[in-house]
Structure formats: structure tokens, C-alpha cells
């Protein structure tokens, strides 16, 4: 069994979902008391969040690249970044290690193509929805068309992630707003919506 490297803590609320899902998958496949071989490094999200909103992506890349090196040193055979947004610095992390980095957008795109979905909505932080590191990969590498909410709705999605979901708070009113935004995307013709922030998947 290969050892899975998990770079987590962004936030830990979402990282626990990765840990649980991977172990449930191994248990389902192998049965009994089997669980996954995992080397995980969980960072402190607070300084990273501050660097994100300052636009200091080089600072975030330095922190996560060192964490990835630690994961590699612990014996991981490959690496997963347990957050969508920090794939913004995936190239820098990848350059710092000698093990493969499995990109979350690639896995997402392959599943969409498998389901014959060509146009997809994208929810996530404003960084993920507005910048090209995720959207452009889906479009340029896989030929998908990506639709994001309007500016006001993007602000709602972002605010709920950082002010509620990353803190483990579940607000029914916020959930209703998300469902409204998803319906708006559906009305625009998307065939599916990517929950491009793991806290959303854990909701």
C-alpha cells in the first residue's frame, strides 16, 4: 500500500473530511480493520489566511513548500493539497518536492468528462472563482466551460467560507443563499456545480 501525503490545515475543518473519506475508501476496498497509510502535515491556517488576503502568495508558497518537504521526508509516495484555493501555489510546491502532486482540478475535470458534462459552475473562495489557476486549468487542459456567480454572489460565497464554515459554523440562512446561487447557475445552463472549497463538501 502506498503512503498518501496530505498537506492540510486550511482549514482543519476541511482536512478531517479528506482523512475520513480516504480511510472509508480503503476500508470499503479492503475490509476488516484496514486503513490508509497517511503522512499528514497540518499547518496553522491563520498566518496563511492573512497572507492570502494581503496577496502575498510567495509567502504562502514558502510555508506550504516546506510542509510538503516534511511530508516527503515522512515517506509519502505522492501529495494531495487538502484545499482548493492553495492550488494557486501548486507549481511552487511541486517544484520543491520529488514526489508527484495530484492536482484537485484534474481529478474534478476527469469526473465531469466521465459524466459528459461540458459546462460547469464553480463555487469557492474569490481567489478560486476569480483567478485563473483553477478555472483556466479546467478550460485549457480539459476543454470545459466554467461559469462563476456574479460579483455580489461571489462575495457572499467567500464571506461564508471564511467567517462561518472555516470556523465550523453551519448557518441555515447561508445555506439558503448558497442554494439560491446554485439555482442561478443552473438557470444559466450549467450541467453541474463544483463545490470548489472542501468546507462546502463537508457542509
Secondary structure by P-SEA (a helix, b strand, c coil): cbbbbbbccccaaaaaaaaaaaaaaaaaacccccccccccccccaaaaaaaaaacaaaaaaaaaaaaaaaaaaaccccccccccccccaaaaaaaaccbbbbbaaaaaaaaaaaacccccccccccccccccccccccccccbbbbbbccaaaaaaaaaaaacccccccccaaaaaaaaaaaaaaaaaccccccccccccccc
